């Protein structure tokens, strides 16, 4: 477990372009995440959830006018609400195959909903993909596990684009990755996409989130987008676009980022599924009644609030 591996800092300008009307841009439905619940899927959605310690926004736009795609996202809350887990995966292939993968990932989220560490969960995901690698299926994924009592976020990256972290105190976006994290073993490849190497190892990076700090996860449609010069943005280019949004109201952040990307080049976000997950530390602690009710909630299965469909392409 490595603490605070960051690079590529970009400060938010105080005089950044003006904020859009948050009453118009905040069309996301705000819901309270229930304890012992798993929500998510692979369908088109724009939603805002409130959990213990975090506010979470999800925007998923499958390619074209499709209702479902290969980007899979899940959000879970444990029996007491202390553990919030966020998964974003980009699954290769399409059709029934993706729907089946989404079901498998949902089941693993449910099985691990009350476990603080996500190491077993990530290894199980890799084994699930490896067991069916005769079909050539694989996925990139990033797993975030937030523990509200300590305000700690643990992140594991399986070949996925590196998330960005915003530090409210410094008004600065940075890239959070594992580049400075020691390799677990030279004989055991680390952090590769799920399903590529059966015995792959996956490292953690752990940081503390203060109130107002944010983390942004995204799929590769955003780094494969082009700037005004026609060149691929890459991670560094996307980081610059994110920082340029400045003081945009957080409820409008995802929609403003999508607008900014499309303004750069007419083809941006039009050739692949495009999914964003933004979460912000809200400083809330676990409520006493949730602590008291947790043992009774453990007597039942986690609530399944997922929606999964086979992509049409």
Protein Blocks (a to p, Z undefined) as FASTA:
>chain_A
ZZhiaehiadddfkbccdddfklmmmcccddddehiaeddjddcddddddehiacddddd
dehjbfbdfbdcdddddfkomaccddddddehehjllmmmmmmmmmmmmmmmmgmblklm
mmmmmmmmmmmmmnopacddddddddfklopacdddehiacdddddfklopacdddfklg
ccfbfklcghiaehkamkbccddddddddehiacddddfklmmpccfkopafbjmlmmmm
mmmnmmacfklmmmmmmmmmmmmpmkgoklbccdddddddehiacdfklmmmmmmmmmpc
cddfbdcdddfZZ
